[in-house]
Each structure stands twice: as C-alpha cells, then as structure tokens.
Amino acid sequence: MELKAGMTTQVLDTTDAKFEIDVAHTTSPVLLYFWAPWSEPCGAIDPLLDQVARHHTSRLKIVRVNVDEHEAIVKRFDIHRIPTVLFFDKGDLHTALVAPSVARVQVLIEDRFGSDMPWNAARADELCASSALAFQGQAARKKICLKRLRDTVFSAEHPPSHCAAGDAGHFVDEVGVPGVLGDMIDTLWRLTCATEGAAYARARTIALIEAIPLGADLSSVAPAVTHGLLHDRRWGLVRYAPEGNAREIFARLAVLHARELVGTRVDDRAWLELARDAIALADVHSLRQSEDTATPLDLQQIFIEQMEHVARPLARLDLDMLLQMVLSLTYAREQPRFWTDEDERNTRMMGDAALREVERQCGLKPPDDDIETVNRWRHQVRTLIDKLEATQSTADPTTAVRLEIWKSHRDSLAAELYSTVCELMVNRFDRAPKTVVLH
C-alpha cells in the first residue's frame, strides 16, 4: 500500500481497488478519513490523526481517502463535505462525523479508546516571546522587503508574505516576523480582494507591512488579534453569546485564553473538557432543531454550533475561520433587513442546483500542484456560474435586484471587519517591545 510523503507510516492511503481489504474486511477498528490536500479544515485534522495513529498503533487502523482521486469510495459513502470521518468496528459503520471540529474527533477517540492519549493541545513555544526582531532591526532590510512587495504581482501562488520574503518559506528569516502573522496578512489580503478589489487590497497590505516597526518583537500580535475576534465586546464573537449554558461555556473559554495571553500554560485536559461541554450543548441544540424543522437558522443556533471549533488554544485557531464565524453571525443579524428566510431558501436551492451543474460540466477541483490545470478549471467554473446567475436574474429580476443589494451590504460588513483587524494589528505593532540595532 502506497504511503504519501510526509505522512506517518501508521496512516494509510487506500484506493478503490484496495478498499475492501483495508476497511470492509478488517476485524480491527478502522477510522476512515475523507480528505483533500487543498482543504484547510483537513489541514487541522491531519496532525491530530498522525498523533492518534502513532499512539494507538496496535488498537486502531487509520485509513484515508483522497476525494479527488477515488470517486468510487466517495460515491459509496455519499460524501459531500470534507473532512468526513467514519468509524468502523469489525467492518460495521458505527459513527459518522461530517466536517467535525478537531475536538469532536478527539472526543470520539477518547470515548472509544480511553483518556490516556497525550493530546499536546498547546506547545510551550507557541505563545512564548520570540527572539526574532522585525527586519532584524535593519532599515536596509525593510527597504528591500518593501521593494519586493511593490515590484511583485500578488497571487494565490505568490501571496504577500512570499513576495516580501523573496520566496515561500523564508518569511520568518527575511522579515523577522512570526510565520502565523504572515499567514494572517495573506488571509486579510485574499479576503479584501473579494470585497474591495485587488488594487485596494494590495495597497493596504503593503501599508500594513510598512507599518511594522524596525526591531519589534511581534510574537504577541497574532494571539492578540485572535483573542479580539473571540472576546472583544465591540466586534468579537462574544457579542452573540446567548444567555445560559452557551454564555457560561464561552466565559470559561475567555478565562483560559486570558491565562494564555499572560504566558500561563493551560493543561490539555482543561481544553478537552471545555470542548466536551460545547459539543454536548451543540448536540442537544441540534436535536431540538431537528424536531422543529420550521425553525429558521438563527443567531443562537449558529453560535452554539461554532463553539466547539473555538474551544482550543489561541495558537491553534485560524484567522480565516474566525473571520467567517464573526461574519456568519453578523450576516444572520443583519439579513432580515434585506432578505427573508424564503428568499434565502430559494437562493440556496438555486445555488445547490448551480453547484451540481458546475460539478457535472467542470468536474471536481484538480490537485493544487497542477497550477495550470487549476487555473483553467477556475476560469471554466467562473464562466459557468456567471452564465447561470444571468439566467436566474432574467427569470426573477425583482429578487435579483434585492439579492444584489444584500450582497453589497454583506461586502461592506466584511470590509469593515477586515479594516478593524488591520487597525488592531497596527495598534499592536506600535505597542510591541522594540530593540534598537546600531550600525
């Protein structure tokens, strides 16, 4: 059986031909993992499964399926979202987790195999002070990085952090800034392109990097931004915490995150117990929602469903995910002013139909390592979507106009949030400790 480069030898890649041997006819417990190399949520699950595979070598077999390469297995289990995790025992399916949080996978493992797993939820070096200084305190180095930015066209393959450093993988050494902060800058650039255009996004990104002070230790900036998106009462997720158990769980999360910010290590068990409570609340709430199918998606439901995804150390939370969480709640609050639940249902039905047509005509997204094919696929998808949207607009012009108004408002809400995060970054830049380097 072929093993992918970089994977632990305990995590196996199956194929359409080998599936029966690897999973269906195996007597030992099997965790079947549907993934794709381009999926960011899968990127959060991958290291966890590596760790589980090493710890439970003799008790659990972990097998993964690349959804881009093995269509027969995907169709067999009707997989529509990734990551998806299926747990088998003696060939029988016992548990299915669709787009699970990392915590939910941890709980599955502990419920099946006990709590002796050392999860390593937070490494000691993830939030500690860095010895790196921005641009190594050298004005000439900063000038070179800014010139690279101004002389290079940003793209998905060459985001701002790569351009500033001269190449991928050199951001920390060249810019003297934690890699996670470079990822945040890239995320803000990419999202701003979608709401305010490439030219504005480029100019603001260059200005953001230009605002980094010489000799600054910026190790505290990324945790502070993440903390703000969660716990700032003006624009963070906490604004939407409903009364009762959800607010109590989120308050406990705030305590743990505050301890992290001052350098106190939080025990792994504290994170997992908090996540267990968040998962239990989400399951109870989901059951109530399923019993009342007429209940529309509301702020409370969205917030409770999201809590298990954020019950983690600050260093393990992704800026893109947090921004989307804040925006999903903001959109749910603002939507009734512009767009009814019936409008949303009808639009989703049309969207689902469009996605099926895109998949039928264009197929699944090609592997990321074939850049030319991926770009050609994206162009085909965009052309087809434009055509489908034009057809829908002609069929119902009144709804189409109202939808455009709502989309424009959503873009303005997103742009406002991205600007707030940039302002927070600059504020933290100015407050960071600095070392003067003399030449």
Secondary structure by P-SEA (a helix, b strand, c coil): ccccccccccbbbbccccccccccccccbbbbbbbbcccaaaaaaaaaaaaaaaaacccbbbbbbcccccaaaaaaaccccccbbbbbcccccccccccccaaaaaaaaaacccccccccccccccccccccccccccaaaaaaaaaaaaaccccccccaaaaaacccccccccccccaaaaaaaaaaaaaaaacccaaaaaaaaaaaaaaccccccccaaaaaaaaaacccccccccccccccaaaaaaaaaaaaaaaaaabbbbbaaaaaaaaaaaaaaaaaaaaaaaacccccccaaaaaaaaccccccccccccaaaaaaaaaaaaaaaaccccccaaaaaaaaaaaaaaaaaaaaaccccccccaaaaaaaaaaaaaaaaaaaaaaaaaacaaaaaaaaaaaaaaaaaaaaaaaaaaaaaaaaaaacbbbbbcc
